[in-house]
Amino acid sequence: MNILDSIRKRRSVRTFDGTGLRPEDAQKILDFAGKAENPYDIPIIWKLLDAKKHGLNSPVIIGADLYIAGKMHQAPHAEEAFGYSFEKIVLFAETLGIGTTWIAGTMNRDAFERAMKVSGGEVMPCVSPLGYPAKKMSLRETMMRKGIRADSRFDFEELFFEGSFDKPLSESSAGRLFEALEAVRLAPSAVNKQPWRCVFCEGKVHFYEKRSKGYVAENGWDLQKIDIGIALCHFELTAIDCGLDVSFEISDPAIPVPENMQYIATYMLK
């Protein structure tokens, strides 16, 4: 299975079969997490947390007693770095048949942060349950997915542009970039806002955040930049899987942008 197939297959899982993660699978996840780098070279500490031992819970999760969480020092680009690395782990879990879902708000955060021993200057952005998906989703999960239209995504031409934001990029014009951009289009995001936009210009793909109100905390932490990190991960992994030679850089091309649009990063095709 190639990376795009894994991306297409994966869905957020909130209803698990209750059997608990096999020790060998838990170890595989932890080992992989320790190697899940990001293009910003920002270190992240990953831990597996026993829900019963630490008194952890999330009202949207049924049948899972193990979580993975990561903590890091708050720094420039920490959000994108976290999203990139965590999505690598999520996609690896998918290859093992392990269900996951990103949780940032619907949890007893104080208990999770105590279990992670989060100290001053550190943040624990998100967690995910780990387990084997139940054969049938709970009614609660079904209603949640309908509420955020979890199975829907924006059309290709609403997300990707050629040269400027005035010229949408069609699927037929994307050429060798199609699969990598399609992987971006399919990426998960908080309440399915899909805040990424990309402009292909002079052999480079520039990533932008289309900011929505209510996602930036008082300390400046931007939840939607985590989503952009997920999109960056999907693009790079799929591009490499397709045989493309890409390199990461931060170099704002100064393309005129619509309101509430912010440059994030660039991939250059060699």
Buried (B, 14 or more C-beta within 10 A) or exposed (E): EEBBEBBEEBBBBBBBBEEBBEEEBBEBBBEBBEEBBBBBEBEBBBBBBEBEEBEBBBEBBBBBBBBBBBBBBEEEBBBBBBBBBBBBBBBBBBBBEBBBBBBBEBBBBEBBBEBBEBEEEBBBBBBBBBBBBBEEBBEBBEEBBEEBEBEEBBEBEEBBBBEEBEEBBEBEBBEEBBBBBBBBBBBBBBBBBBBBBBBBBEEBBBBBBBBBEEBBEEEEBBBBBBBBBBBBBBBBBBBEBBEBEBEBEEEEEEBEBEEEBBBBBBBBBE
